[in-house]
Each structure stands twice: as C-alpha cells, then as structure tokens.
Amino acid sequence: MKHKITPCVLTSSRICIRPHKNGDEFLLNQAILDSFDKLHEWMEWAIKPPSIEETKAYVEFAQKCWSIEDPEELPLLIFDVNEENLIGAAGFNAINWRIPMFEIGYWVSNRYAGQGLITEAVNVLIQHAFSTWDAKRIEIRCDPENTKSSAIPKRLCFLLEAHFKNHRVQPASNNLSGTHVFVRYESEGLPKIEYRLKNLLPDKLADK
C-alpha cells in the first residue's frame, strides 16, 4: 500500500510545527550559524557552516519529501506560535511504512535551549504519529554523551532498548562513540498536551 502524506501544521500553546516553505532558508541558515558550535558537536550533517544556497537546496529537498509516496523522511521546522521566530527543527526519519515505524530527530537554536520547547515539540510529534499514522514503533537515537538530547526521551518515558557501542564518530572531536536507542510502542503515559492539526494543500508549501 502506497502512502501519500498530507502536509500539516501542528500547533500547541507555545509552538508551531510545520513543513518548510519557500523563504525559510534565511531564518534556518541564521539559526544554524548561530548555533553551529553546539550542532557541530553532535550532528553528523553539521560538518561545516552551510551557505545560504546550501540551506535553500535543503528547504527544496524538505518540501519534496511531503509530495512523494512513501517518503523515507518528513522534515519539519519549529516556530513560536506566531511563526516569527525559528526555534529549531525536528522530523520523522528512517520511516518504515510497512510497520509503521518512525525515528524522531531534533535540534534547537541556542537562543531557545533550556525552555522545554523541543520536549513539547517531540511530544506533539509522537502523539501525531500514533493517532494519524497508527505508528507501532517510535525511536529516538542519540549519542550517550549528548546528555541534553537524551534527556528528552527520558522525560517522555521512553524505554532505553539498546546501546550500540562504537557506532558513531563525533563530528567535532572525531572520537568514537556509541548510540542509545530509545523506543516507544504506544502513546499511553505521555505527558498530556493539547495541540491543533491543520492540513495544508501541497501548493501552500510554496508560500512565503
């Protein structure tokens, strides 16, 4: 069975989570540059500061993910509720629609770290995946040394299912490290959060 995914906006009391639109490359590029030192510590994609052209190309790629059947990833951006300030990014990665299974990845701009906004965003994404796509497995993977990232699945009552030793190389230090695999099989026990869902027409992704 093929899956054609409808782009949508998810809004809670503090945040708005939505697909990338034309023009987002400016705020996204600036957020990455402002937070690059931290991102470079842990994120495999943060090898060097991106140019605006590279960020624009990524925005275009992210838009295409929402327009194809059986996408392997669905990237999203996290804004404040007025969509004026970019808080960070999240998304569903390594999707297996036959199960369905999703991995959730995320990062936060330094400006908004420590406010619980990414935990809130991940909570919304988890509940959306279970309720909309009937998810059977949701993973969060992170370096065990990245304590701020691993605190999020712990707050959201994930099970630490596996520890892969000698599984990754840290981008900044080139040190060999491992991967913690946190997992949830259902939404029961998640902290309660109210959010609204608004479906978008595909051409709305081109709006600035």
Backbone as CSV, one residue per row, in Angstrom:
resi,resn,N_x,N_y,N_z,CA_x,CA_y,CA_z,C_x,C_y,C_z
1,MET,0.847,-1.198,0.000,0.000,0.000,0.000,0.886,1.254,0.000
2,LYS,0.614,2.151,-0.926,1.367,3.393,-1.006,0.780,4.429,-0.046
3,HIS,1.652,5.248,0.512,1.231,6.284,1.455,1.562,7.654,0.875
4,LYS,0.530,8.446,0.620,0.699,9.833,0.215,0.330,10.696,1.414
5,ILE,1.297,11.416,1.938,1.137,12.116,3.204,0.671,13.553,2.972
6,THR,-0.340,13.959,3.718,-0.838,15.326,3.623,0.002,16.254,4.491
7,PRO,0.594,17.306,3.924,1.328,18.268,4.757,0.392,18.887,5.791
8,CYS,0.930,19.161,6.978,0.075,19.682,8.032,0.868,20.605,8.951
9,VAL,0.128,21.398,9.711,0.684,22.271,10.736,0.163,21.786,12.083
10,LEU,1.067,21.641,13.048,0.714,21.211,14.396,1.027,22.361,15.348
11,THR,0.020,22.818,16.078,0.185,23.994,16.928,-0.241,23.686,18.351
12,SER,0.644,23.967,19.308,0.302,23.868,20.724,0.253,25.284,21.298
13,SER,0.243,25.401,22.609,0.119,26.731,23.208,1.357,27.589,22.990
14,ARG,2.525,26.942,22.792,3.767,27.708,22.676,4.456,27.605,21.319
15,ILE,4.148,26.568,20.551,4.925,26.319,19.339,4.043,25.988,18.142
16,CYS,4.639,26.173,16.979,4.020,25.799,15.703,5.032,24.930,14.958
17,ILE,4.613,23.744,14.568,5.467,22.802,13.844,4.895,22.655,12.437
18,ARG,5.720,22.918,11.442,5.193,22.851,10.064,6.286,22.464,9.073
19,PRO,5.889,22.035,7.864,6.872,21.769,6.817,7.571,23.048,6.365
20,HIS,8.673,22.888,5.668,9.430,24.016,5.144,8.668,24.705,4.014
21,LYS,8.825,26.022,3.927,8.251,26.821,2.848,9.345,27.620,2.154
22,ASN,9.051,28.077,0.961,9.975,28.967,0.271,10.266,30.181,1.146
23,GLY,11.518,30.544,1.232,11.916,31.683,2.045,12.391,31.315,3.433
24,ASP,12.117,30.079,3.879,12.559,29.652,5.203,14.073,29.540,5.300
25,GLU,14.735,29.492,4.147,16.187,29.304,4.176,16.917,30.424,4.920
26,PHE,16.341,31.613,4.953,17.020,32.734,5.611,17.035,32.562,7.134
27,LEU,15.862,32.297,7.724,15.806,32.063,9.170,16.531,30.775,9.552
28,LEU,16.390,29.743,8.729,17.017,28.463,9.025,18.536,28.575,8.982
29,ASN,19.061,29.216,7.960,20.503,29.382,7.838,21.067,30.157,9.019
30,GLN,20.372,31.239,9.413,20.855,32.049,10.526,20.833,31.261,11.836
31,ALA,19.784,30.463,12.030,19.689,29.668,13.255,20.809,28.639,13.320
32,ILE,21.125,28.029,12.180,22.215,27.050,12.154,23.550,27.727,12.439
33,LEU,23.788,28.878,11.823,25.051,29.587,12.039,25.184,30.032,13.492
34,ASP,24.086,30.530,14.068,24.119,30.997,15.455,24.400,29.860,16.437
35,SER,24.008,28.649,16.067,24.113,27.503,16.974,25.138,26.480,16.489
36,PHE,25.963,26.863,15.529,26.787,25.867,14.846,27.752,25.149,15.781
37,ASP,28.350,25.850,16.733,29.313,25.201,17.627,28.686,24.018,18.351
38,LYS,27.458,24.190,18.835,26.771,23.099,19.528,26.340,22.000,18.554
39,LEU,25.808,22.395,17.408,25.374,21.405,16.422,26.548,20.568,15.936
40,HIS,27.687,21.218,15.760,28.878,20.538,15.249,29.387,19.464,16.215
41,GLU,29.075,19.601,17.491,29.483,18.596,18.469,28.829,17.244,18.211
42,TRP,27.537,17.270,17.774,26.751,16.038,17.785,26.123,15.662,16.448
43,MET,25.830,16.622,15.590,25.053,16.352,14.385,25.959,15.982,13.210
44,GLU,25.719,14.821,12.625,26.565,14.356,11.525,26.482,15.271,10.305
45,TRP,25.366,15.972,10.150,25.205,16.842,8.987,25.878,18.197,9.193
46,ALA,26.250,18.512,10.441,26.832,19.825,10.738,28.364,19.754,10.681
47,ILE,28.867,19.454,9.502,30.311,19.339,9.319,30.947,20.713,9.140
48,LYS,30.277,21.579,8.388,30.757,22.944,8.189,29.558,23.872,8.119
49,PRO,29.749,25.169,8.412,28.623,26.106,8.323,28.073,26.149,6.906
50,PRO,26.770,26.019,6.736,26.202,25.989,5.383,26.072,27.383,4.777
51,SER,26.193,27.455,3.471,25.907,28.697,2.756,24.398,28.848,2.623
52,ILE,23.951,30.027,2.267,22.514,30.242,2.064,22.017,29.408,0.889
53,GLU,22.872,29.192,-0.099,22.486,28.368,-1.250,22.287,26.908,-0.826
54,GLU,23.166,26.419,0.044,23.025,25.042,0.529,21.768,24.885,1.374
55,THR,21.461,25.888,2.187,20.255,25.814,3.007,19.010,25.886,2.134
56,LYS,19.038,26.703,1.103,17.901,26.774,0.180,17.681,25.432,-0.506
57,ALA,18.765,24.781,-0.914,18.642,23.467,-1.548,18.030,22.454,-0.585
58,TYR,18.386,22.556,0.700,17.795,21.649,1.684,16.299,21.928,1.858
59,VAL,15.922,23.207,1.890,14.496,23.555,2.004,13.715,22.948,0.837
60,GLU,14.271,23.013,-0.353,13.608,22.439,-1.525,13.487,20.923,-1.394
61,PHE,14.552,20.287,-0.896,14.500,18.841,-0.660,13.420,18.499,0.362
62,ALA,13.374,19.270,1.462,12.405,19.010,2.520,10.970,19.134,2.012
63,GLN,10.725,20.103,1.132,9.395,20.261,0.547,9.010,19.045,-0.295
64,LYS,9.968,18.528,-1.057,9.691,17.381,-1.931,9.331,16.134,-1.128
65,CYS,9.898,16.011,0.058,9.602,14.839,0.886,8.111,14.724,1.183
66,TRP,7.430,15.859,1.277,6.000,15.863,1.591,5.123,15.655,0.358
67,SER,5.720,15.551,-0.802,4.931,15.454,-2.032,5.070,14.107,-2.730
68,ILE,5.837,13.176,-2.142,6.045,11.881,-2.782,5.358,10.781,-1.985
69,GLU,5.178,9.635,-2.627,4.603,8.486,-1.951,5.664,7.776,-1.115
70,ASP,5.255,7.274,0.023,6.134,6.531,0.923,7.448,7.256,1.211
71,PRO,7.377,8.497,1.675,8.624,9.218,1.964,9.410,8.531,3.073
72,GLU,10.726,8.568,2.946,11.588,7.975,3.970,11.865,8.947,5.109
73,GLU,11.593,10.214,4.880,11.707,11.203,5.951,10.736,12.346,5.699
74,LEU,10.349,13.005,6.780,9.422,14.135,6.720,9.977,15.251,7.605
75,PRO,10.776,16.156,7.037,11.394,17.226,7.832,10.379,18.302,8.216
76,LEU,10.619,18.914,9.380,9.730,19.950,9.899,10.555,21.033,10.578
77,LEU,9.968,22.222,10.663,10.561,23.330,11.408,9.683,23.658,12.606
78,ILE,10.307,24.178,13.657,9.594,24.541,14.886,9.700,26.052,15.076
79,PHE,8.551,26.724,15.125,8.473,28.169,15.321,7.718,28.478,16.611
80,ASP,7.753,29.760,17.002,6.804,30.205,18.015,5.415,30.223,17.378
81,VAL,4.390,30.435,18.176,3.025,30.304,17.666,2.689,31.323,16.590
82,ASN,3.401,32.440,16.557,3.164,33.453,15.529,4.012,33.240,14.276
83,GLU,4.818,32.178,14.276,5.709,31.849,13.164,6.658,32.994,12.823
84,GLU,7.097,33.710,13.844,8.037,34.808,13.630,9.475,34.411,13.945
85,ASN,9.652,33.516,14.911,10.987,33.131,15.362,11.173,31.624,15.216
86,LEU,12.283,31.239,14.592,12.583,29.827,14.399,13.247,29.268,15.650
87,ILE,12.621,28.279,16.260,13.108,27.680,17.497,14.096,26.554,17.219
88,GLY,13.819,25.794,16.179,14.667,24.658,15.856,14.033,23.831,14.760
89,ALA,14.429,22.588,14.689,13.908,21.701,13.650,13.685,20.319,14.239
90,ALA,12.802,19.575,13.608,12.525,18.199,14.008,12.063,17.459,12.759
91,GLY,11.758,16.210,12.927,11.254,15.479,11.772,11.186,13.992,12.037
92,PHE,10.509,13.318,11.128,10.406,11.862,11.157,11.436,11.310,10.173
93,ASN,12.341,10.476,10.662,13.416,9.926,9.845,13.318,8.409,9.788
94,ALA,14.036,7.819,8.829,14.127,6.360,8.726,12.742,5.714,8.823
95,ILE,11.793,6.250,8.053,10.406,5.776,8.134,10.262,4.423,7.434
96,ASN,9.587,3.513,8.091,9.205,2.235,7.501,7.690,2.136,7.562
97,TRP,7.036,2.365,6.428,5.576,2.434,6.407,4.917,1.070,6.555
98,ARG,5.656,-0.001,6.330,5.064,-1.338,6.452,4.748,-1.668,7.908
99,ILE,5.434,-1.004,8.850,5.227,-1.366,10.259,4.026,-0.642,10.897
100,PRO,3.851,0.663,10.879,4.751,1.765,10.540,5.706,2.095,11.713
101,MET,6.914,2.521,11.351,7.938,2.864,12.321,8.561,4.204,11.945
102,PHE,8.865,5.020,12.955,9.429,6.346,12.725,10.552,6.605,13.730
103,GLU,11.604,7.233,13.258,12.612,7.784,14.155,12.406,9.291,14.192
104,ILE,12.460,9.886,15.367,12.304,11.332,15.508,13.663,11.951,15.820
105,GLY,14.037,12.928,15.013,15.260,13.686,15.257,14.914,15.142,15.525
106,TYR,15.849,15.879,16.143,15.548,17.263,16.517,16.830,18.017,16.854
107,TRP,16.751,19.330,16.758,17.792,20.218,17.294,17.148,21.554,17.636
108,VAL,17.814,22.298,18.508,17.258,23.569,18.980,18.282,24.677,18.773
109,SER,17.809,25.848,18.418,18.654,27.027,18.356,19.120,27.376,19.765
110,ASN,20.376,27.791,19.884,20.914,28.137,21.214,20.025,29.124,21.959
111,ARG,19.409,30.018,21.206,18.584,31.075,21.802,17.400,30.508,22.585
112,TYR,16.931,29.308,22.199,15.719,28.758,22.806,15.987,27.492,23.608
113,ALA,17.259,27.172,23.829,17.593,25.968,24.594,17.181,26.124,26.061
114,GLY,16.855,25.010,26.684,16.560,25.004,28.108,15.185,25.477,28.496
115,GLN,14.277,25.623,27.523,12.928,26.096,27.816,11.857,25.012,27.680
116,GLY,12.269,23.794,27.395,11.316,22.702,27.253,10.565,22.702,25.939
117,LEU,10.974,23.531,24.996,10.232,23.658,23.737,10.418,22.442,22.827
118,ILE,11.616,21.865,22.826,11.839,20.690,21.994,11.140,19.475,22.586
119,THR,11.149,19.346,23.900,10.385,18.267,24.528,8.910,18.368,24.160
120,GLU,8.385,19.588,24.167,6.989,19.814,23.795,6.749,19.436,22.334
121,ALA,7.665,19.840,21.459,7.518,19.523,20.036,7.565,18.019,19.799
122,VAL,8.496,17.332,20.437,8.615,15.882,20.259,7.377,15.181,20.794
123,ASN,6.844,15.636,21.888,5.610,15.068,22.435,4.473,15.179,21.418
124,VAL,4.338,16.350,20.805,3.298,16.540,19.789,3.520,15.595,18.611
125,LEU,4.750,15.475,18.149,5.038,14.607,17.002,4.746,13.143,17.319
126,ILE,5.078,12.718,18.514,4.793,11.339,18.912,3.290,11.075,18.881
127,GLN,2.526,11.964,19.489,1.083,11.761,19.538,0.471,11.812,18.139
128,HIS,1.022,12.687,17.294,0.534,12.765,15.912,0.802,11.459,15.171
129,ALA,1.987,10.887,15.334,2.331,9.649,14.627,1.463,8.485,15.083
130,PHE,1.195,8.398,16.372,0.348,7.312,16.853,-1.099,7.479,16.417
131,SER,-1.618,8.707,16.482,-3.038,8.917,16.205,-3.348,8.992,14.710
132,THR,-2.430,9.541,13.911,-2.701,9.750,12.486,-2.209,8.606,11.614
133,TRP,-1.048,8.055,11.955,-0.437,7.022,11.098,-0.410,5.647,11.748
134,ASP,-1.027,5.528,12.919,-1.105,4.239,13.613,0.287,3.642,13.819
135,ALA,1.215,4.477,14.267,2.590,4.035,14.485,2.634,2.870,15.473
136,LYS,3.544,1.922,15.213,3.759,0.790,16.107,5.093,0.886,16.845
137,ARG,5.950,1.775,16.342,7.270,1.932,16.971,7.800,3.323,16.654
138,ILE,8.239,4.041,17.691,8.878,5.344,17.513,10.214,5.318,18.243
139,GLU,11.266,5.675,17.532,12.610,5.666,18.098,13.162,7.079,18.235
140,ILE,14.007,7.276,19.227,14.891,8.433,19.314,16.295,7.879,19.531
141,ARG,17.237,8.273,18.686,18.616,7.806,18.784,19.531,8.984,19.078
142,CYS,20.462,8.805,19.987,21.387,9.881,20.292,22.667,9.340,20.916
143,ASP,23.701,10.148,20.857,24.965,9.835,21.485,24.769,9.829,23.002
144,PRO,25.226,8.784,23.714,25.073,8.759,25.174,25.709,9.957,25.865
145,GLU,26.725,10.560,25.235,27.383,11.710,25.838,26.605,13.003,25.626
146,ASN,25.631,12.974,24.740,24.796,14.148,24.485,23.644,14.145,25.497
147,THR,23.952,14.588,26.690,23.006,14.448,27.801,21.744,15.288,27.617
148,LYS,21.873,16.442,26.967,20.693,17.287,26.761,19.721,16.642,25.787
149,SER,20.263,16.001,24.742,19.395,15.331,23.780,18.746,14.093,24.390
150,SER,19.514,13.313,25.134,18.968,12.088,25.713,18.006,12.370,26.859
151,ALA,18.032,13.591,27.412,17.080,13.931,28.470,15.646,13.969,27.943
152,ILE,15.478,14.243,26.648,14.127,14.369,26.086,13.384,13.040,26.085
153,PRO,13.929,11.949,25.530,13.191,10.681,25.623,13.000,10.214,27.059
154,LYS,13.920,10.562,27.950,13.747,10.180,29.347,12.557,10.914,29.959
155,ARG,12.409,12.212,29.636,11.255,12.971,30.144,9.946,12.414,29.587
156,LEU,10.013,11.889,28.372,8.809,11.389,27.711,8.625,9.893,27.903
157,CYS,9.325,9.354,28.900,9.106,7.972,29.362,9.346,6.934,28.258
158,PHE,10.395,7.144,27.463,10.814,6.134,26.500,11.576,5.022,27.227
159,LEU,11.590,3.851,26.619,12.394,2.730,27.076,13.755,2.783,26.384
160,LEU,14.832,2.660,27.152,16.159,2.518,26.559,16.293,1.070,26.120
161,GLU,16.156,0.843,24.824,16.091,-0.516,24.295,17.469,-1.082,23.967
162,ALA,18.399,-0.212,23.553,19.701,-0.721,23.122,20.774,0.336,23.297
163,HIS,22.003,-0.146,23.446,23.188,0.709,23.451,24.171,0.096,22.458
164,PHE,24.326,0.762,21.309,25.275,0.300,20.295,26.643,0.914,20.581
165,LYS,27.599,0.090,20.903,28.943,0.584,21.179,29.726,0.772,19.879
166,ASN,30.635,1.761,19.890,31.480,2.040,18.719,30.636,2.151,17.448
167,HIS,29.615,3.011,17.534,28.594,3.075,16.487,28.630,4.371,15.690
168,ARG,29.323,5.378,16.188,29.366,6.662,15.501,30.665,7.389,15.832
169,VAL,30.976,8.384,14.996,32.126,9.244,15.227,31.603,10.648,15.476
170,GLN,31.997,11.242,16.591,31.545,12.590,16.921,32.174,13.593,15.959
171,PRO,31.359,14.451,15.325,31.854,15.325,14.255,32.980,16.265,14.663
172,ALA,32.863,16.885,15.817,33.851,17.898,16.205,35.150,17.283,16.700
173,SER,35.062,16.232,17.517,36.248,15.655,18.150,36.845,14.487,17.378
174,ASN,36.036,13.879,16.484,36.427,12.644,15.786,36.597,11.466,16.749
175,ASN,36.066,11.599,17.957,36.114,10.495,18.912,35.074,9.438,18.560
176,LEU,35.427,8.191,18.795,34.487,7.097,18.595,33.503,7.068,19.757
177,SER,32.227,6.915,19.444,31.208,6.916,20.487,30.132,5.896,20.149
178,GLY,29.087,5.884,20.937,28.018,4.913,20.755,26.688,5.574,20.459
179,THR,25.652,4.772,20.444,24.298,5.261,20.191,23.329,4.607,21.177
180,HIS,22.557,5.433,21.861,21.441,4.945,22.662,20.192,4.926,21.781
181,VAL,19.447,3.843,21.838,18.189,3.715,21.101,17.046,3.693,22.118
182,PHE,16.301,4.778,22.139,15.113,4.879,22.991,13.885,4.558,22.141
183,VAL,12.886,3.914,22.713,11.731,3.482,21.922,10.432,3.613,22.715
184,ARG,9.369,3.867,21.953,8.003,3.839,22.472,7.159,3.018,21.511
185,TYR,6.235,2.230,22.072,5.350,1.404,21.258,3.914,1.905,21.276
186,GLU,3.614,2.862,22.134,2.267,3.411,22.244,2.350,4.784,22.915
187,SER,1.251,5.515,22.852,1.242,6.872,23.410,0.865,6.907,24.884
188,GLU,0.404,5.794,25.430,-0.014,5.762,26.832,1.139,6.163,27.747
189,GLY,0.849,7.059,28.688,1.858,7.501,29.632,2.598,8.759,29.234
190,LEU,2.333,9.276,28.031,2.948,10.536,27.628,2.372,11.693,28.441
191,PRO,3.191,12.700,28.756,2.629,13.903,29.384,1.529,14.491,28.511
192,LYS,0.435,14.877,29.125,-0.692,15.394,28.358,-0.346,16.741,27.732
193,ILE,-0.755,16.914,26.495,-0.548,18.181,25.795,-1.648,18.351,24.767
194,GLU,-2.170,19.556,24.678,-3.192,19.849,23.678,-2.539,20.489,22.462
195,TYR,-2.943,20.029,21.299,-2.426,20.628,20.070,-3.504,20.576,18.992
196,ARG,-3.343,21.444,18.013,-4.295,21.523,16.913,-3.619,21.081,15.618
197,LEU,-4.395,20.435,14.772,-3.910,19.938,13.489,-4.617,20.666,12.354
198,LYS,-3.832,21.200,11.424,-4.393,21.846,10.246,-3.698,21.289,9.012
199,ASN,-4.464,20.648,8.150,-3.896,20.121,6.915,-3.658,21.242,5.916
200,LEU,-2.613,21.098,5.124,-2.248,22.088,4.113,-2.416,21.509,2.718
201,LEU,-2.783,22.361,1.779,-2.713,21.964,0.388,-1.234,21.959,-0.027
202,PRO,-0.825,21.044,-0.910,0.593,20.967,-1.297,1.163,22.266,-1.799
203,ASP,0.364,23.078,-2.509,0.907,24.318,-3.056,1.161,25.361,-1.979
204,LYS,0.630,25.140,-0.756,0.876,26.083,0.328,2.328,26.046,0.794
205,LEU,3.053,24.977,0.471,4.463,24.891,0.846,5.302,25.902,0.074
206,ALA,4.741,26.429,-0.997,5.472,27.424,-1.779,5.243,28.852,-1.258
207,ASP,4.290,28.999,-0.333,4.008,30.329,0.203,5.172,30.801,1.069
208,LYS,5.433,32.083,1.002,6.451,32.648,1.871,5.820,33.029,3.202
